[in-house]
Amino acid sequence: MLQTLTKEQLLNWDIRAIHNPEIFEQWLNTIAEEKIVSTELIYTKMNGQYDLMLNVYYANTQEELEEITPDFFFSYSWLEEKFWGFVSAAAKSKATFDAEFFFDQLAGYC
């Protein structure tokens, strides 16, 4: 059983050190209490390779959020099957979860 971290621990947690979907969901929920948080599932090509990515954005205002690049991302090629746990955590969290672009891309391949 995973322990629940304190709000202070989560606010100070470096997202690059999150390797567990449950901690990621706790982190998203805590950050969402302080900032505008959005996650986005996309299909992309980087360095000649196709990959699924879960982008994470956070800012103080919606306007700032719309102008920034992702603060961090999780990729399927790096996490493999564990990736879907992070996608699920993002979808269940208080953060906005956007998969519309992903499904638009997917529809283009059908």
C-alpha positions in Angstrom: 0.0 0.0 0.0 1.3 3.4 -1.0 1.5 6.0 1.7 -0.2 9.3 1.2 2.3 12.2 1.1 1.7 15.5 2.9 0.8 18.6 1.0 4.2 20.1 1.7 6.0 17.0 0.5 4.0 17.0 -2.8 4.4 20.8 -3.4 8.1 20.4 -3.1 8.4 17.1 -5.1 10.3 17.3 -8.3 8.0 15.9 -11.0 11.0 14.4 -12.8 11.4 12.1 -9.8 7.8 10.7 -9.9 7.9 7.1 -11.1 4.6 5.9 -9.6 1.2 6.7 -11.0 -0.4 7.0 -7.6 2.1 9.6 -6.4 1.6 11.4 -9.8 -2.1 11.6 -9.1 -1.5 12.9 -5.6 0.9 15.4 -7.0 -1.5 16.6 -9.7 -4.3 17.0 -7.2 -2.1 19.0 -4.8 -0.7 21.3 -7.5 -4.2 21.8 -8.9 -5.2 23.4 -5.5 -2.4 26.0 -6.0 -2.2 26.5 -9.8 -4.0 25.9 -13.1 -3.0 22.4 -14.2 -3.6 20.6 -17.5 -2.5 17.3 -18.9 -2.6 16.4 -22.6 -2.3 13.0 -24.3 -0.7 13.3 -27.8 0.8 11.1 -30.5 4.0 12.6 -31.9 7.1 12.0 -33.9 10.4 12.9 -32.2 13.9 12.0 -33.6 12.2 10.0 -36.4 10.3 7.8 -33.9 6.6 7.9 -33.2 5.6 8.0 -29.5 2.6 8.6 -27.2 3.2 11.4 -24.8 1.4 12.7 -21.7 2.3 16.4 -21.4 2.0 18.2 -18.1 1.4 22.0 -17.9 0.9 24.2 -14.9 0.8 28.0 -14.4 -0.7 30.7 -12.2 -3.3 31.8 -14.7 -5.2 30.3 -17.7 -3.5 32.9 -19.9 -0.1 31.8 -18.8 -1.0 28.2 -19.3 -2.0 28.8 -22.9 1.4 30.4 -23.7 3.8 27.8 -22.2 5.4 24.6 -23.4 5.0 21.5 -21.2 6.7 21.6 -17.9 7.2 17.8 -18.1 6.1 14.9 -20.1 5.8 11.1 -19.8 6.4 9.0 -22.9 5.3 5.6 -23.8 8.7 4.7 -25.3 10.3 5.4 -21.9 7.6 3.9 -19.6 6.1 1.3 -21.9 3.1 -0.4 -20.2 3.5 1.7 -17.0 2.6 4.7 -19.2 -1.1 3.9 -19.1 -1.1 4.1 -15.3 0.1 7.7 -15.6 -2.6 8.5 -18.2 -5.2 7.0 -15.9 -3.9 9.0 -13.0 -4.1 12.2 -15.0 -7.6 11.4 -16.2 -8.8 10.8 -12.6 -7.1 13.8 -11.1 -8.3 17.4 -10.5 -6.2 18.6 -13.4 -7.8 19.1 -16.8 -7.2 16.1 -19.0 -7.2 16.7 -22.7 -7.2 13.8 -25.2 -9.1 15.5 -28.0 -6.0 16.2 -30.1 -4.9 12.5 -29.6 -8.3 11.3 -30.9 -8.3 13.8 -33.8 -4.9 12.4 -34.7 -6.1 8.8 -34.4 -9.1 9.5 -36.6 -6.7 10.7 -39.3 -5.1 7.3 -39.4 -8.4 5.4 -39.8 
